[in-house]
Amino acid sequence: MSPVMDGQIENWDDLKLFLAVAQAGTLSGAARTLGVNHSTVFRRIGGFEETLGVRLFDRLPNGYALTAAGEAMQESALRVEEEMVAIGRRVTGRDLRLSGTVRITTVDMLAQGLLPRHLAAFQRAYPGIELELTVGNAALSLTRREADVALRVGNQPPETLVGRRVGRLVFAVYGSAGAGDAETPLTERAWIGFDAEHAPLVRRLAAFLPQVRPTFRVNSVAAALAAARAGIGLATLPCGLADPEPGLVRVADLPDDFALDLWLLTHEDLRRTARIRVFMDFLAEEIAKEASLLEGGERQAAEARPEGQGA
């Protein structure tokens, strides 16, 4: 028998703790993931090893590394985790009550510029359902129940999820109302660029205006909007967020390939859960009403200068 199996595992939380340390590689990283303190992780992982009678980690100067027994434990623990999460999804999927919590994940630009008014309207309509919103560019896993519903931007949603395309974000070039000379070609003006997390926008701008070299970079569309409004430079921004901003003007339109689809997604096992179904239906209907805004049809370009696209 493998030494990993010599002890008895009576607490699923011990396996979750073990997986958190294995995935983070440090006690502090695992503590952040689990929402506990460093000393708690240290004490419990030591107790877990003592219960099993086997050392799961090598303590190294730069973190914790799995031993051979730990690697065997991780393989088994991941299977157990997958089954536990699947059980939770199946049970939740049979919940027909219009109460409970719906956990939503999306990126910052949608969390700030699009969702708040719709979430407020939903809570007025369904006061028994609590909402939790997690904001970040890193996509949380719906399969692992880190979130129930995702509002994501992109033209290729994951095949493991179900949902619908609820809109399309059209982009244009924006700058502050008083920044720069409107007669200066686009390629000679200051630009705000994005980091690698926004690779599609980076690639498209490079293909559209290869001479542009951004002098200011951000990892957030919401931050780019704020920077453009402050006069730092021009930025490629979603019309649905930038057009309502009184401090911004639309300097130039962009080719169709800058547009990105907006997807509302959940896991197959959750799609029949009453509170999740009603939330997705409500949000899809509300976003559809804003199609003209999201697609840039509610404000004409401040400048239409084809020559500005050249060098």
N, C-alpha and C positions, 0 to 999 in steps of 0.2 A: 504493500500500500504506500502511496506517496505520502511523504511527511506532512504535506499540506492537509491531508485528510485525517491525520491522527487526532486532532482536537475537534471539539464540537463548536459549530457556529450557531448560536442561538439568537442572535440579534442582527437583523438586516442592516441596522445603522452601522454596525462594525464593517460590513462590506462596503457601504457607501463611503465611510471614512477611508478605508483602504484604497478604494478607487480614486478618491480625491487626491490622496497623497501620490499615488502612482501616476496620475495624469499631470499634476502640477509639478512634481519633482522636488517640492519643498514643503515644509510644514506651514510656512506663512501663506503660500499660495493655496494650499488645501484649506487653511483656516478662512481665507477670504471667500472661497467657493461655498463653504458650509455655513458661513456666518457665525463662527465661533472664534475663540482666541487661540493663539499659538500654543499655549501651555496645555489646553484641553486636547488638541490634536496629538501633542507629544505624549501625554499621559495615556490616552486611549489607544494609540497605535502600539505603544509598548505593552499595554495590557492585552491587546488582541494577540500579539505575537506570543505572549506568555501563555495565554489560553490554548493556542494552537500547538505550542511547543516547538515552534520553528521561527527562524529569522526571515522576515519577508523583505527587508530593506538593508542595504549597505549604507551606513552613515558616512557620507563623503563631505569634504570641505565645502563643496558648492551645492549640496542638496542630498536627496535620498534617491538611491538607485535600486531597482528591483533585483533581488537574488534570483537564482534559478527557481526556488520554491515560490517566490513572489510572482514570477512570470506565469507559473502554472496557476497560481491563485487568481491572477488578473484575468486569464482566459476564462476560467470558470465563473468569476464574479461578473464579468461582462455579460455572460449568458443569463445569469440570474437577474441582473439589472434589466436586461432587455425584456425578460418575461414579466418581471414585476411592473414595468412601465406599461407593457401590453395589457396586463390585467387591469391596471388603473384606467387605461383608455377604454377598454371594453365596458367596464362598470360605469364610467362617466357617460359613455355613449348611450346608455339606457336611461339616463336621467331626464325626465320629462318636465321637471319643475322650471318655472321661469324665475329662478332665484339662484343664488350662489355667485361664484366669481368667474369672470372671463378675463384671461390674461392676454394682453395684446403686445406684440412687438413690432416696431417699425423704425425707420431712420429719422434722424433729427429734423430734416426739412419738412417731413410730413407731420411729425409730432408737433411742430411749432406752427406750421403754416396752414395745415389742412384739417387735422383731426379734432382739435379742441372743440370747435363749434358743433361738430357732429356727435362727439362723445357726450357733450352737455345735453344735446337734444335727446340722445338715447336714454340717458339717466332720468330725464324728465318723463319719458314714455314708459320706462321699465325701472322704477325705483327699487325693486327687489333684487336687481342684478348689480353686483359690485364689479367695477372695472379696475384692472391694474395695467399700467402702461410701462413697458421697458423700452428705452430709447438707446439706439446704438447702431453703428454701421455693421458690426459683426452680427450675422444672422443667428438668432437663437434657434435651437432645435425643437420643432414641433413634435417630432417622433419621440424625443426624450421627455416631453411634457414640460420643457422650460417655458413654453408659452402655448396658448390654445389657438390663437389666431395671429396671422402675420399679414401686414400690409406691406408688400414689397414692390420695389421698382426693378424692372428688368424684362427683357423680351424672351427669357427662357426659364420659366418657373421649374422647381425641382419636380421630377416625375413621381416622387414618393408622396406628394401632397395633392389635395383636391381643393377646388375653389373655382374662381372665375376672374376674368379680366374685367375690372370695374372702371377703367379709364385709361387715358393716354396723356402723358406729360410731354408737352411740346416745349422746347428750349429756345431761347433767343439770347442775344448779347445785350447786357445792361450795364449802365454806368450811372454815377450820381448826376443829378440835374445840373450841377455847376462845375463838373470836373472836365477839364481838357477842352480842346478846340474841336468842335464838331466837324470841321473841315479836314482835320488830320486823318489820314488813312488808318484803318484799324490796326494794321501791322506796325504802325509807328507809335501807338499809344501804350500806356502801361496796362498790364494784364494780371489778373488773379488766376492762378492755376490750382489744380487739385493734385493730391498725392496718389500713390498706387492703389489705394482703396477705391478710387473712382477711375479706374483704368479705361472704361469705355469712353468717358468724357474726354480724358486726356488724349486717347488715340484719335477721336473724331476731330478735336480741335487741331491736332497736329496735321491731320489730313486736309482740313479745311483751310487753315492758315499756317502753313509750315514755317513761315518766318517768325511767328510769334514766340517769344521767350518770356514766360511769366516772371515777374520780379517779386511776386508774393504768392505763397502757396498755403493751402489749408487742407484739412482732412474732413471738411464738413461743408455741405452746400449752404446750410444756414449761416455758417461763419463767412462763406464767400459772399452771401447776400449782404451781410452786415458790413463787410469790408468794401464792397462796391458802393453801398449807400454812403459810406464815410469818405469816398473819393479816392480810395487806394488804387483803383484801376477798373478795367472792364472785366466782366465775368460772364460765363455761360450759365444761365439760371433758368429754372422752370417758370414759364409765363404765369402759371397759376399762383405762384408765390411772389414773383417780382412785380407783376402788373399792379396789384393793389397797393404797392409801396409808394407813397407820395414822394419819397426822396430819390426814386429811381426813374430813369427813362430807358425805353427800349431803343437801342442804338442801331441794331441790325437784326434781321431774321436769320435763321440757320437752316441748312438742308434738312430734309425729312429724316435722315438717318440719325439725327440727334434726339429724336423723340423716343421715349421709353414707355413701355406698358406698365400699368398699375394693377397689381394682382392682390386679391384677397383670398387667403389660403388657410386651410386647417388640415388636420390629419383625418384620414378615412374613418377611423374609429370614432371620431368626435362629431362628424358632420350631422348626425341625427340628434345630438344633445340639444334639448330645447333652447337653452339660453344661448348656445353658440350659434344655432341655426337662426334664431331671431336676430341676434346681433349682426351676423353676416348679411342677412337680408336687408336689415335696416341701413347698415352702412353702405352697402352696394347701391341702394336706391338713392341715398343722400348724395353720394359722390357722383352718380349719374346726372343729377341735377346741375352739377357744376362743370359739365363737359366743355361748355364754351370757354369758361375761365381757364380750365386746365390746358386746353388746346390753343390758348393764346388768341381767342377770337374777341375778347372784350375790350381790347385796347389796341389801336393801330400803332405801328412802329413810329417812334418819334422822328426817326430819320430813315429814309430809304436811299441808300447810297451804294449802288453796285460797285462803283469804283473803289469804295473803301475796303473791298475784299481783296484787292490786289496789293502788291508791294508798294 
